Amino acid sequence: MKTCKKCGKKDLEWNKSWFAYMGRWQLTNHKNKDGEWCVNNTMKAKEPKSTKKDYTVCPLCIGSYFGYCRNDEYDEHKRLHHPNGETRDDEYFKM
């Protein structure tokens, strides 16, 4: 049994699932005397990171920052802003 160095709570166990997930040992979740979490080892789902490959630069948006689209949104952008294949600049998107 271990003692927390932060709050002094005794008889704590090591959190084995946290070790399997993170590769570091930590004590089990517990609250301090004030009822606040001293150690909270909740495991959050990893969010997918977006990379350069997830985006498409619209060739019809010349001199504009509005031409950066996610790959799945590019067809909708093209349909809404370039229905006849016309080029757009910042002045168009300011309207």
Backbone as numpy.savetxt, mean C-alpha at the origin, in Angstrom:
# Nx Ny Nz CAx CAy CAz Cx Cy Cz
8.80 -18.41 30.54 7.97 -17.22 30.54 8.85 -15.97 30.54
8.44 -15.01 29.76 9.23 -13.79 29.59 8.52 -12.59 30.21
9.29 -11.53 30.42 8.77 -10.27 30.96 8.99 -9.19 29.91
7.97 -8.36 29.68 8.08 -7.27 28.71 8.98 -6.18 29.27
9.95 -5.75 28.48 10.86 -4.69 28.93 10.20 -3.32 28.88
9.13 -3.16 28.11 8.45 -1.87 28.02 7.55 -1.62 29.22
6.66 -2.58 29.50 5.65 -2.33 30.54 5.84 -3.17 31.78
6.69 -4.19 31.75 6.95 -5.01 32.93 5.98 -6.15 33.14
5.08 -6.40 32.21 4.12 -7.50 32.36 4.87 -8.82 32.30
4.51 -9.75 33.22 5.22 -11.02 33.34 4.43 -12.16 32.72
5.06 -13.29 32.62 4.46 -14.54 32.15 3.94 -14.44 30.72
4.72 -13.88 29.82 4.34 -13.78 28.41 5.05 -14.85 27.60
4.44 -15.25 26.51 5.00 -16.25 25.61 5.55 -15.57 24.36
6.36 -16.30 23.62 6.83 -15.82 22.32 5.74 -16.06 21.28
5.57 -15.15 20.37 4.58 -15.28 19.31 5.22 -16.04 18.14
4.89 -17.32 18.03 5.51 -18.18 17.02 5.03 -17.88 15.61
3.75 -17.51 15.46 3.25 -17.19 14.12 3.89 -15.90 13.60
4.17 -14.95 14.49 4.86 -13.72 14.10 6.27 -14.04 13.61
6.94 -14.97 14.29 8.28 -15.37 13.89 8.26 -16.02 12.51
7.25 -16.87 12.26 7.16 -17.54 10.97 6.88 -16.54 9.85
6.15 -15.46 10.17 5.79 -14.46 9.17 6.91 -13.45 8.94
7.51 -12.93 10.02 8.48 -11.85 9.92 9.94 -12.30 10.07
10.16 -13.44 10.72 11.53 -13.90 10.92 12.19 -13.28 12.14
11.40 -12.62 13.00 11.93 -12.02 14.24 11.05 -12.49 15.40
11.66 -12.61 16.56 10.90 -12.99 17.74 10.31 -11.76 18.41
9.04 -11.88 18.78 8.39 -10.85 19.59 7.46 -11.53 20.58
7.14 -10.81 21.63 6.23 -11.36 22.63 4.81 -11.34 22.10
3.95 -12.12 22.72 2.55 -12.15 22.31 1.90 -10.79 22.55
0.78 -10.56 21.87 0.05 -9.31 22.03 -0.39 -9.17 23.49
-0.18 -7.99 24.04 -0.65 -7.74 25.40 -0.84 -6.25 25.63
-1.63 -5.94 26.63 -1.91 -4.54 26.96 -1.16 -4.17 28.23
-0.83 -2.86 28.35 -0.16 -2.40 29.56 -1.19 -2.08 30.65
-0.76 -1.49 31.74 -1.66 -1.20 32.87 -2.76 -0.22 32.50
-2.52 0.66 31.54 -3.52 1.66 31.13 -4.54 1.09 30.14
-4.39 -0.15 29.75 -5.32 -0.77 28.81 -4.96 -0.51 27.36
-3.80 0.08 27.09 -3.35 0.33 25.73 -2.44 -0.81 25.30
-2.39 -1.04 23.99 -1.56 -2.12 23.48 -0.09 -1.77 23.66
0.62 -2.63 24.36 2.07 -2.46 24.50 2.75 -3.10 23.29
2.35 -4.31 22.97 2.85 -5.01 21.79 1.64 -5.47 21.00
1.58 -5.09 19.74 0.47 -5.49 18.88 1.06 -6.08 17.61
1.08 -7.38 17.54 1.70 -8.09 16.43 0.68 -8.52 15.39
-0.24 -7.67 15.05 -1.22 -8.07 14.05 -0.55 -8.09 12.69
-0.79 -9.15 11.94 -0.19 -9.31 10.63 -1.14 -8.76 9.58
-0.67 -7.81 8.80 -1.47 -7.20 7.75 -1.15 -7.87 6.42
-2.14 -7.92 5.58 -1.91 -8.47 4.24 -0.99 -7.54 3.46
-0.10 -8.11 2.72 0.83 -7.30 1.95 0.12 -6.71 0.75
0.26 -5.41 0.57 -0.36 -4.73 -0.56 0.56 -4.84 -1.77
-0.01 -5.11 -2.92 0.84 -5.19 -4.11 1.39 -3.80 -4.46
2.65 -3.74 -4.76 3.28 -2.48 -5.13 3.15 -2.27 -6.64
2.89 -1.03 -7.00 2.80 -0.74 -8.43 4.19 -0.41 -8.96
4.44 -0.83 -10.17 5.73 -0.60 -10.80 5.51 0.15 -12.11
6.60 0.43 -12.76 6.55 1.15 -14.03 5.79 0.36 -15.09
5.84 -0.95 -15.00 5.17 -1.80 -15.98 3.65 -1.76 -15.85
3.15 -1.27 -14.72 1.70 -1.21 -14.50 1.06 0.01 -15.15
1.85 0.91 -15.71 1.34 2.15 -16.28 1.65 2.25 -17.77
0.79 2.97 -18.47 0.97 3.24 -19.89 0.94 4.74 -20.09
1.85 5.25 -20.91 1.85 6.67 -21.24 1.08 6.83 -22.55
0.03 7.64 -22.49 -0.82 7.84 -23.67 -0.05 8.66 -24.71
0.13 8.15 -25.92 0.87 8.89 -26.94 0.08 10.08 -27.49
-1.22 10.14 -27.23 -2.05 11.25 -27.73 -2.14 12.42 -26.76
-1.64 12.27 -25.55 -1.62 13.37 -24.56 -0.24 14.01 -24.63
-0.11 15.04 -25.45 1.18 15.69 -25.69 1.35 16.83 -24.69
2.48 16.84 -24.00 2.78 17.91 -23.06 1.84 17.95 -21.87
1.29 16.83 -21.48 0.33 16.78 -20.40 0.71 15.70 -19.41
0.38 15.93 -18.14 0.62 14.92 -17.11 -0.59 14.00 -16.95
-1.65 14.21 -17.71 -2.85 13.40 -17.60 -2.78 12.14 -18.45
-1.71 11.92 -19.15 -1.59 10.77 -20.02 -1.02 9.54 -19.36
-0.72 9.61 -18.07 -0.22 8.44 -17.35 -1.41 7.66 -16.82
-1.62 6.47 -17.35 -2.78 5.66 -17.01 -2.33 4.27 -16.57
-3.10 3.70 -15.65 -2.88 2.29 -15.33 -3.26 1.47 -16.56
-2.64 0.34 -16.74 -2.89 -0.48 -17.92 -4.36 -0.83 -18.09
-5.04 -1.11 -16.98 -6.45 -1.49 -17.08 -7.36 -0.30 -17.32
-6.88 0.94 -17.11 -7.69 2.14 -17.32 -7.39 2.84 -18.64
-6.41 2.36 -19.37 -5.98 3.05 -20.59 -7.06 3.05 -21.67
-7.76 1.93 -21.84 -8.81 1.86 -22.88 -9.93 2.84 -22.58
-10.30 2.97 -21.32 -11.35 3.93 -20.95 -10.88 5.37 -21.18
-9.61 5.66 -20.82 -9.04 6.99 -21.06 -9.07 7.32 -22.55
-8.69 6.38 -23.37 -8.65 6.59 -24.81 -10.06 6.80 -25.37
-11.03 6.05 -24.85 -12.41 6.17 -25.31 -13.02 7.52 -24.89
-12.72 8.00 -23.69 -13.30 9.25 -23.20 -12.64 10.49 -23.79
-11.32 10.51 -23.86 -10.59 11.72 -24.22 -10.10 11.76 -25.67
-10.03 10.63 -26.32 -9.53 10.58 -27.70 -10.45 9.72 -28.58
-11.73 10.04 -28.65 -12.64 9.16 -29.41 -12.32 9.13 -30.91
-11.78 10.22 -31.45 -11.46 10.27 -32.88 -9.96 10.29 -33.13
-9.17 9.98 -32.13 -7.72 9.95 -32.28 -7.06 11.32 -32.21
-7.76 12.34 -31.66 -7.16 13.67 -31.58 -6.19 13.75 -30.40
-5.21 14.65 -30.52 -4.23 14.85 -29.46 -4.77 15.87 -28.46
-4.34 15.75 -27.22 -4.79 16.64 -26.15 -3.57 17.18 -25.41
-3.74 18.42 -24.88 -2.68 19.02 -24.06 -3.29 19.45 -22.73
-2.49 20.18 -21.92 -2.97 20.60 -20.60 -4.19 21.50 -20.66
-4.32 22.30 -21.68 -5.45 23.22 -21.80 -6.77 22.45 -21.88
-6.78 21.32 -22.53 -7.98 20.50 -22.65 -8.41 19.96 -21.28
-7.44 19.53 -20.49 -7.76 18.92 -19.19 -8.08 19.95 -18.13
-7.77 21.22 -18.33 -8.10 22.27 -17.36 -9.58 22.64 -17.42
-10.25 22.32 -18.51 -11.66 22.69 -18.66 -12.55 21.94 -17.74
